[in-house]
Amino acid sequence: MIDPRLLRDHPDRVRAAQTKRGLSTAVVDDALAADERRRSSIVEFEALRSEQKSLGKQIPAAQGEEKQALLARTKTLSGEVKKAEAAQAEAEAAYRSCVMAIPNPAAEAAPAGGEDDYVVLEHVGEPRDFAAEGFEPRDHVELGKILGAIDIDRGAKVSGARFYYLTGIGADLEFALVNMAMDQARGAGFTTMIPPTLVKPRAMEGTGFLGQAADDVYRVEGEDMYLVGTSEVPLAAYHSDEIIDAQDLPLRYAAFSPCFRKEAGSYGKDTRGIIRVHWFDKVEMFSYTTMEDSEAEHQRLLGWEKEWLGKLELAYRVIDTAAGDLGLSAQRKFDCEAWIPTQGRYRELTSTSNCTDFQARRLDIRGRFPAEEGGIKPLATLNGTLVAIPRTIVAILETHQQADGSVRVPQALQPYLQGREVLEPVVAR
């Protein structure tokens, strides 16, 4: 959640941040009013408790009518204290509800607007000119059939729309990508992880996925558990309710996990192929660092993503996501979008978000610093995709395809595919 001091001392900044996201500012006024009620209820409760304690000291020394009066007041006061305590708890819950609904204020440098108001920061590489090479590119669905790599029909038969099988070289390609990604992360100093994909509500709420993204989350019926849509969730919650020594920062983790998304609101979008699916595997980077170093760490995560895409020999662009398209927790987000030949446009392959201290406050993750540096205070959390398997396979197959339906393997990936330089067509089954 946002820093309460920012809300209280600089409400206009929070209002401006809401406007930048295209959201109502009413929630800011609601939160300020709730904060006032909360603080008033605390004052009232503490005053009554103080009187109660004072009476407790006076009664033993009192005599006669004075003692009876004190006892009568004590009896009345007990009810008032219970009532004030309940009012304080109610005011605290109302305040928390209001504050939890306020997104992380977008960075000043983040573009204003919605989904289409991103800013392109750079282009890397040139899309292939298939016309100049004399053939029409096949899409990944056709290539997947030719290579015996993707079986969408049986995925739909077994699990429904937006499910698929990776078969043969398709499965090998996933393992190769995961192993290469883990090697890169390990080489950059990340601790590798395989986290749980079922989490309690606090982990989902703490990372901001039970707010505006709640409709996209799978909840396990009959149990208070959720399937994660990204390993950002268990990685952020890993150090919840902990105090981390500042000298151990930054802490960096790279996790492999399956991810599950309802894709709510995507009806009619990307219905062909494996661009937008309900389940996929991913390797995610996650960092805990200081607020002061969070912007630099964000650039480092982006740098590792760019290094990865370079190894795959893909043409891509980097965009600065507009404030209205940011998730609840993100202050700023960069997306790396690869060129998809048969779609004639760039599609998101990786993204990295700086969540500043927003998730850390919700999950009570703090750092222990020297007194002159603030003592114990919230940390910053950041996340970045290294490889999301289906879309990466789409980009590789379509970008590196050859006229006969075979696919050239990027040089960096070849050692992870038993030295294969080309993926050859197979007989359809």
C-alpha positions in Angstrom: 0.0 0.0 0.0 1.1 3.6 -0.3 3.0 5.4 2.4 0.4 6.7 4.9 2.5 9.9 5.3 2.3 10.6 1.6 -1.5 10.3 1.8 -1.7 12.5 4.9 0.9 15.1 4.0 0.6 15.3 0.2 -2.9 14.2 -0.8 -2.7 16.4 -3.9 0.2 14.2 -5.2 -1.9 11.1 -4.7 -4.9 12.7 -6.4 -2.6 13.7 -9.4 -1.3 10.1 -9.5 -4.9 8.8 -9.6 -5.7 11.2 -12.5 -2.6 10.1 -14.3 -3.9 6.5 -14.2 -7.3 7.6 -15.4 -8.9 6.7 -12.0 -11.2 8.6 -9.7 -9.8 10.8 -6.9 -12.7 10.1 -4.6 -10.9 7.2 -3.0 -8.2 9.6 -1.8 -10.9 11.7 0.0 -12.5 8.6 1.4 -9.1 7.4 2.7 -8.4 10.8 4.3 -11.8 10.8 6.0 -11.3 7.3 7.2 -7.8 8.2 8.5 -9.3 11.0 10.5 -12.0 8.7 12.0 -9.3 6.2 12.8 -7.1 8.6 14.6 -10.1 10.1 16.5 -11.2 6.6 17.6 -7.6 5.9 18.9 -7.6 9.1 20.9 -11.0 8.3 22.4 -10.1 4.7 23.2 -6.7 5.7 24.8 -8.4 8.4 26.9 -11.0 5.9 28.3 -8.3 3.3 28.9 -6.2 5.9 30.8 -9.2 6.8 33.0 -9.8 3.1 33.6 -6.2 2.5 34.7 -6.4 5.6 37.0 -9.5 4.4 38.6 -7.9 1.0 39.2 -5.2 2.8 41.3 -7.7 5.0 43.2 -10.2 2.3 44.3 -7.9 0.4 46.8 -7.3 3.6 48.7 -10.9 4.9 48.6 -13.5 4.5 51.4 -17.3 4.6 51.8 -19.3 6.6 49.3 -16.2 7.6 47.3 -15.3 4.0 46.7 -18.9 3.1 45.7 -18.9 6.0 43.2 -15.6 4.9 41.8 -16.8 1.3 41.5 -20.0 2.5 39.7 -17.9 4.6 37.3 -15.6 1.6 36.7 -18.6 -0.5 35.7 -19.9 2.1 33.3 -16.4 2.8 32.0 -15.9 -0.9 31.2 -18.8 -0.8 28.7 -17.5 2.5 27.2 -14.0 1.0 26.7 -15.4 -2.0 25.0 -17.5 0.1 22.7 -14.6 2.4 22.0 -12.3 -0.5 21.2 -14.9 -1.9 18.8 -15.2 1.5 17.1 -11.5 1.7 16.8 -11.2 -1.7 15.2 -14.0 -0.8 12.8 -12.4 2.5 11.9 -9.0 0.8 11.4 -10.6 -1.8 9.0 -12.4 0.9 7.1 -9.2 2.9 6.8 -7.2 -0.1 5.6 -9.9 -1.0 3.1 -9.6 2.6 1.6 -5.9 2.7 1.5 -5.5 -0.8 0.0 -7.7 0.4 -2.9 -5.2 3.1 -3.8 -2.6 2.0 -6.4 1.0 2.7 -6.2 1.4 6.3 -7.6 3.0 6.1 -11.0 6.5 7.5 -11.5 6.7 11.0 -12.8 8.5 9.7 -15.8 5.8 7.2 -16.6 3.6 8.3 -19.5 0.0 9.4 -18.7 -2.9 7.6 -20.3 -4.1 4.1 -21.0 -3.1 1.0 -22.9 -2.3 2.7 -26.2 -0.4 5.6 -24.7 2.9 3.8 -24.1 6.2 5.4 -25.3 8.7 3.5 -27.4 12.1 3.8 -25.8 14.1 1.9 -28.3 14.1 -0.6 -31.2 16.6 -3.5 -31.3 17.2 -5.5 -34.4 15.3 -5.4 -37.7 12.2 -7.6 -38.5 12.9 -10.1 -41.2 11.8 -9.2 -44.7 10.2 -12.5 -45.8 9.1 -11.0 -49.1 12.7 -10.3 -50.0 13.5 -13.9 -49.2 10.8 -15.1 -51.5 8.4 -16.9 -49.3 5.3 -16.2 -47.1 6.0 -16.9 -43.4 3.8 -19.6 -41.7 2.3 -18.8 -38.3 3.3 -20.7 -35.2 0.2 -22.9 -35.3 1.1 -24.3 -38.7 4.8 -24.5 -37.8 3.9 -26.3 -34.6 2.1 -29.0 -36.6 4.8 -29.3 -39.2 7.4 -29.7 -36.4 5.3 -32.0 -34.2 5.9 -29.3 -31.5 2.4 -28.0 -30.6 -0.9 -29.8 -30.3 -3.7 -27.3 -29.8 -6.5 -29.6 -30.9 -5.9 -32.2 -28.2 -5.3 -29.5 -25.6 -8.8 -28.2 -26.3 -10.2 -31.7 -26.3 -8.7 -32.5 -22.9 -8.9 -29.1 -21.1 -10.8 -26.6 -23.3 -10.0 -23.4 -25.1 -6.7 -21.7 -24.6 -4.9 -25.0 -23.5 -2.3 -26.9 -25.5 0.3 -29.7 -25.5 4.0 -29.1 -26.2 5.2 -32.3 -27.8 8.5 -33.6 -29.1 10.7 -30.8 -30.0 8.2 -28.3 -28.5 8.7 -29.9 -25.1 12.5 -30.0 -25.7 12.4 -26.4 -26.6 10.7 -25.4 -23.3 13.3 -27.3 -21.3 16.1 -25.7 -23.3 14.7 -22.2 -22.7 14.2 -22.8 -19.0 17.7 -24.2 -18.6 19.3 -21.4 -20.6 17.3 -18.8 -18.6 18.3 -20.4 -15.3 21.9 -20.4 -16.4 21.8 -16.7 -17.2 20.1 -15.9 -13.9 22.5 -18.0 -12.0 25.4 -16.3 -13.7 24.0 -12.9 -12.7 23.9 -13.8 -9.1 20.3 -14.9 -8.7 19.3 -17.7 -6.3 17.3 -20.2 -8.3 13.9 -21.3 -6.9 10.9 -23.5 -7.5 8.1 -21.9 -5.4 4.6 -23.1 -4.6 1.9 -22.2 -7.1 -0.9 -22.3 -4.6 -0.9 -19.5 -2.1 -3.0 -18.1 0.8 -5.1 -14.9 0.3 -2.6 -12.7 2.0 0.1 -13.4 -0.6 -2.3 -12.5 -3.4 -3.6 -9.4 -1.7 -0.2 -8.3 -0.6 1.1 -8.4 -4.1 -1.9 -6.5 -5.5 -3.6 -9.4 -7.3 -6.9 -9.4 -5.5 -7.7 -5.8 -6.5 -8.1 -4.8 -10.1 -6.8 -8.2 -11.2 -9.1 -10.3 -9.1 -11.2 -11.4 -12.1 -8.2 -13.0 -13.7 -7.3 -15.2 -10.7 -8.2 -18.8 -10.2 -9.5 -19.5 -6.7 -9.6 -23.1 -5.4 -13.3 -23.8 -4.5 -13.8 -24.9 -1.0 -10.3 -23.8 0.1 -8.8 -20.5 1.0 -6.1 -20.9 -1.7 -5.3 -19.3 -5.1 -3.4 -20.5 -8.1 -0.8 -17.9 -9.0 -0.7 -16.1 -12.3 3.0 -15.4 -11.8 5.7 -16.5 -9.4 6.1 -12.8 -8.4 3.4 -13.7 -5.8 5.2 -16.4 -3.8 8.5 -14.7 -4.3 7.2 -11.4 -2.8 5.6 -13.3 0.0 8.7 -15.3 0.7 10.1 -12.7 3.1 6.7 -11.5 4.4 6.7 -10.4 8.1 10.5 -10.4 8.1 13.3 -7.8 8.8 16.2 -8.2 6.4 19.6 -6.9 7.3 20.5 -4.1 4.8 24.0 -5.5 4.3 22.4 -8.6 2.7 20.7 -6.5 0.0 20.0 -6.8 -2.8 18.4 -10.2 -2.6 17.7 -11.7 -6.0 15.7 -14.8 -6.9 14.9 -16.5 -10.2 12.0 -18.9 -10.1 10.5 -21.4 -12.5 6.8 -22.0 -12.1 3.6 -22.7 -14.0 1.2 -19.7 -14.1 -2.6 -19.7 -14.3 -4.7 -16.9 -15.7 -8.4 -16.7 -16.5 -7.7 -14.1 -19.2 -10.9 -12.3 -18.1 -11.8 -9.6 -20.6 -9.9 -11.2 -23.4 -12.9 -12.7 -25.2 -12.2 -12.8 -28.9 -8.6 -11.8 -28.6 -5.8 -14.1 -29.7 -8.1 -17.1 -30.1 -5.7 -18.8 -32.5 -2.5 -20.4 -31.1 -0.7 -20.1 -27.8 -0.2 -16.3 -27.5 -2.9 -15.9 -24.8 -3.5 -19.1 -22.8 -4.8 -20.1 -19.4 -1.7 -21.9 -18.3 2.0 -21.5 -19.2 5.4 -21.9 -17.6 7.7 -19.0 -16.9 11.0 -18.0 -15.3 10.7 -14.9 -13.3 13.3 -12.6 -11.7 12.6 -10.9 -8.4 14.6 -8.4 -6.3 14.5 -7.0 -2.8 16.5 -3.8 -2.5 16.5 -0.3 -1.0 14.1 2.4 -2.1 17.1 4.4 -3.1 18.5 1.7 -5.4 15.1 0.6 -6.9 15.3 2.7 -10.1 18.9 1.4 -10.8 17.8 -2.2 -10.1 14.9 -1.7 -12.5 17.3 -0.8 -15.2 19.4 -3.8 -14.3 16.4 -6.1 -14.7 15.6 -4.6 -18.0 19.2 -5.1 -19.1 19.0 -8.8 -18.2 15.8 -9.1 -20.3 17.4 -7.4 -23.2 20.5 -9.7 -22.9 18.1 -12.7 -23.0 16.3 -11.5 -26.2 19.6 -10.8 -27.8 20.6 -14.4 -27.3 17.4 -15.5 -29.0 18.3 -13.3 -32.0 14.9 -11.6 -31.9 13.9 -8.1 -33.2 12.2 -6.3 -30.4 11.3 -2.9 -28.9 11.2 -1.6 -25.4 8.2 0.4 -24.3 7.5 2.6 -21.2 4.0 1.5 -20.2 1.5 4.2 -19.6 0.2 4.8 -16.0 -3.3 3.7 -16.8 -2.0 0.3 -18.0 0.1 -0.4 -14.9 -0.9 -3.0 -12.4 -2.0 -2.0 -8.9 1.5 -2.5 -7.4 3.7 -1.1 -10.2 5.2 2.4 -10.1 6.7 2.0 -13.5 6.9 -0.9 -16.0 9.0 -1.6 -19.1 7.8 -4.2 -21.6 10.1 -5.9 -24.2 7.9 -6.7 -27.3 9.2 -9.1 -30.0 8.2 -8.8 -33.6 5.8 -11.5 -34.6 6.0 -11.8 -38.4 2.6 -13.2 -39.3 0.9 -10.6 -37.1 3.0 -7.8 -38.4 3.3 -6.2 -35.0 5.2 -6.4 -31.8 3.9 -8.5 -28.9 4.9 -8.5 -25.2 7.5 -11.1 -24.4 8.9 -9.8 -21.1 8.1 -7.0 -18.7 9.8 -5.6 -15.6 8.1 -3.6 -12.9 9.3 -1.4 -10.0 6.9 -1.8 -7.2 8.9 0.4 -4.8 7.7 -0.1 -1.2 4.1 -0.8 -2.1 4.1 -4.6 -1.8 6.6 -4.5 1.1 4.2 -2.4 3.2 1.3 -4.7 2.5 3.4 -7.8 3.4 5.4 -6.2 6.2 8.8 -6.7 4.6 11.4 -4.3 6.1 15.1 -3.7 6.2 17.3 -3.1 9.2 19.5 0.0 8.4 21.8 2.1 10.6 20.0 4.7 12.7 21.3 7.5 10.6 19.8 5.8 7.5 16.3 5.5 9.0 16.6 2.3 11.1 14.0 -0.3 10.3 11.9 0.7 7.2 10.2 -0.9 4.2 12.2 -2.3 1.3 11.5 -2.0 -2.4 10.5 -5.0 -4.5 10.9 -5.5 -8.3 10.0 -8.2 -10.7 11.0 -9.1 -14.3 10.1 -11.9 -16.7 13.1 -13.7 -18.1 11.2 -16.1 -20.2 7.4 -16.8 -20.7 7.5 -20.0 -22.6 4.5 -20.0 -25.1 5.1 -16.5 -26.5 8.8 -17.1 -26.6 8.3 -20.2 -28.6 5.9 -18.3 -30.9 8.6 -15.6 -31.5 11.4 -18.2 -32.1 9.4 -20.4 -34.5 8.0 -17.5 -36.6 11.2 -15.4 -36.7 13.7 -18.2 -37.5 11.5 -20.3 -39.8 12.8 -21.3 -43.2 10.9 -21.9 -46.5 10.6 -25.7 -46.1 9.0 -25.4 -42.6 12.2 -26.0 -40.7 13.3 -23.6 -38.0 16.9 -22.3 -37.4 18.0 -22.6 -33.8 19.6 -19.5 -32.3 23.3 -20.2 -31.7 23.1 -19.5 -27.9 20.2 -22.1 -27.6 21.9 -24.9 -29.6 23.9 -26.4 -26.6 20.6 -26.7 -24.7 19.0 -28.6 -27.7 21.7 -31.3 -27.9 23.6 -29.2 -30.5 20.7 -29.0 -33.0 21.2 -26.2 -35.4 17.8 -26.7 -37.2 14.4 -28.1 -36.1 13.3 -30.3 -38.9 9.7 -31.1 -40.0 8.3 -34.4 -38.9 5.5 -36.6 -40.3 2.2 -35.4 -38.9 0.4 -37.8 -36.4 
